[in-house]
Amino acid sequence: MTNHICLNAALTQHATNYWSCRGLLEWGGRYCCTKIKLTPDSRVFETWKNPPPPVFMEYFFFNITNPEDFLEGKAKASVTEVGPFTYREYRGKENVTFFENGTRVAAYTPKTFVFLPERSVGDPDVELITTVNIPAVAVMNKLKGSFFKATMVSVMMKNVKAGIFMTRTVNELLWGYKDPLLTKIHTQSPEVEEYFGLMYKKNGSHDGEFVYYTGEKNYLDYGKIDTWNGQRAMTFWSSDYSNMIKGTDGSVFHPFLTKEERLDIFTADLCRYLPINEVEVKGIPAYRFTPPRAVMASVKENPDNAGYCVPPGNCLGSGVLKVDVCRKGVPVVVSFPHFYLGDEQYYGSISGLSPKREHHQTYLDLNPTTGVPVRASKRAQINIILDRISGFPITRTLNGTVFPVMFLNESVVIDDASAAKLHKLLTVAKVVSYFPVLFLALGVLFLLIFLILVLRERKKMVRALFCLCFLTVLFSVLAFGVVCMEGFMSVSFHWTSI
């Protein structure tokens, strides 16, 4: 009877020890997560402020080869892709301020670009591109409701020989030039800027102040955006859903990701957030997240996108997004390069376009264990709507073409030092994954020895064996927690996103 009671007690104790082991392992994982946060004394803070991996910005322009035939309605526009013109992008965080007991942190992220001739197809000061005269189109759209002003501007355009298309160097198109039409208007309206460029005043500038959650309270909130320029929601769009500011800026994500998760990235360039879903695994263990087709789908295909139609009901087809509401009224439309994931009416109306996933897809490869991005590429295209504008005879042959101007590819790959540390961490994590099996085997062994000692009534040795078992489990789990913490902290923030 005594032996039977002892046997039941032993089995109960073994089960308790096993489940305690699982609990300690789970606690170890949670302990690692508590160390992944943005605080001044954390080891990841400095690399968050000044991430070491190089970010490259590539610009590709569309050069129209038949502007006269297109304007006369004789043929659809024919373009050739010219690029890349590559720049090294530097982005460090400035004016970092903590508040609310360290639960949130505010920062600005200015961007600086340095040209890399060895990665480019030519000299941006020499290469000429014939493309849409964006200042002229913007001015005409602004004045289409005023016949008197439209007539005045038409005369100005003739005087300065400004047409629908223009030829400029890559450097002028990117970083700015003094536009003759804008200069004429500036003499009468000083508030109008004389200079224009797709990246004018953006070299060394920032997108405003972002406030991030540090992860102090919950590691799942780590790096998520709380406010942008003091606002928790935008006012550009026509629905609360479309005006939401949510997700991270793409540079950080919480650890222990799953394939089923939907990650959100907010991008100030598009004045919206982008949900991304996992689609495949590549390289070192990583999930590839990409924007699903629904992100840029038509309202018919995705009713949630109705909020991006401003005014309500003024919607385009799939694959394009009008952002004139946050671009001072300029008829800018964004898409993926070559209208990838867009309706055929867009890429089919321009000769020379060929959308391909391998060249034009935006993606983000994340290691699921750590949440560390290992590779990313953000690809976006800038287009201008060319349509008839009342009061401007020069536009009489235009027929609602979404004309591609240029696209960019902003990419980054984890640096070698961080990659080595990540491989080391993943090796440790793989070993740790065998801990439960090891503990179970040790538990069975200890149980057999325990039963033998109980049957022989050696109580002192039983107590010593129990202490040895407990210390073994405790030491192993603590070691796991320390190694996990060191590994996470050594690779976190050694990557920056776009």
WOHUCOR-V682579 format. One record per pair of residues at least 12 apart in sequence whose C-alpha atoms are under 6 Angstrom apart, sorted by the first residue. I is the first residue (numbers start at 1). GAP is how many residues later the second one is. Records with the same first field share a line. If there is no record, write none. Layout:
# WOHUCOR-V682579
I = GAP / GAP
This chain:
# WOHUCOR-V682579
25 = 452
28 = 453
32 = 453
33 = 186
37 = 177 / 178 / 179
38 = 176
44 = 445
47 = 446
48 = 445
49 = 43 / 44
50 = 42
51 = 443 / 444 / 445
53 = 362 / 442
55 = 34 / 356 / 357
56 = 31 / 32 / 33 / 354 / 355
57 = 29 / 30 / 352 / 353
58 = 26 / 27 / 28 / 350 / 351
59 = 25 / 26 / 349
60 = 22 / 23 / 24 / 346 / 347
61 = 20 / 21 / 345
62 = 17 / 18 / 19 / 343 / 344
63 = 16 / 17 / 66 / 67 / 68
64 = 14 / 15 / 66
65 = 13 / 14
77 = 273
78 = 272 / 273 / 274
79 = 273
83 = 38
84 = 36 / 37
85 = 35
86 = 30 / 33 / 34
87 = 26 / 27 / 28 / 29
88 = 25 / 26
89 = 23 / 24
90 = 21 / 22
91 = 19 / 20
92 = 17
93 = 15 / 16
94 = 13 / 14
95 = 12
103 = 110 / 111 / 113
104 = 108 / 109 / 110
105 = 106 / 107
106 = 104 / 105
107 = 102 / 103
108 = 101
109 = 97
110 = 94 / 95 / 96
111 = 93 / 94
112 = 91 / 92
124 = 46 / 47
125 = 44 / 46
127 = 42
128 = 40 / 41
129 = 38 / 39
130 = 36 / 37
131 = 34 / 35
132 = 32 / 33
133 = 31 / 32 / 33
138 = 192
144 = 246
147 = 244
150 = 241
173 = 24
174 = 23 / 24 / 25
175 = 22 / 24 / 25
176 = 20 / 21 / 24
177 = 18 / 19
178 = 16 / 17
179 = 16
182 = 12
208 = 21
209 = 19 / 20
210 = 17 / 18
211 = 14 / 15 / 16
212 = 12 / 13 / 14
220 = 34
222 = 32
223 = 25 / 29
224 = 23 / 24
225 = 22 / 23
233 = 12
236 = 89
237 = 70 / 71
238 = 69
239 = 68
242 = 65
247 = 17 / 18 / 19
248 = 17
249 = 16 / 17
250 = 15 / 247
251 = 245 / 246
253 = 118
254 = 117
255 = 114 / 115 / 116
256 = 112 / 113
257 = 111
259 = 19
262 = 14 / 15
263 = 12 / 13
276 = 13 / 14 / 15
277 = 12 / 13
285 = 82
286 = 79 / 80 / 81
287 = 78 / 79
288 = 76 / 77
289 = 74 / 75
290 = 73
296 = 22 / 23
297 = 21 / 22
298 = 19 / 20
318 = 24 / 25
319 = 16 / 22 / 23
320 = 14 / 15
321 = 12 / 13
331 = 53 / 54
332 = 51 / 52
333 = 50 / 51
334 = 47 / 48 / 49
335 = 45 / 46
336 = 44 / 45
337 = 23 / 43 / 44 / 70
338 = 15 / 17
340 = 15
362 = 15 / 16 / 17
363 = 13 / 14
364 = 12
374 = 39 / 40
375 = 37 / 38
376 = 35 / 36
377 = 33 / 34
378 = 31 / 32
379 = 29 / 30
380 = 27 / 28
381 = 25 / 26
382 = 23 / 24 / 25
383 = 20 / 21 / 22
384 = 18 / 19
385 = 16 / 17
386 = 14 / 15
387 = 12 / 13
414 = 81
418 = 73
425 = 62
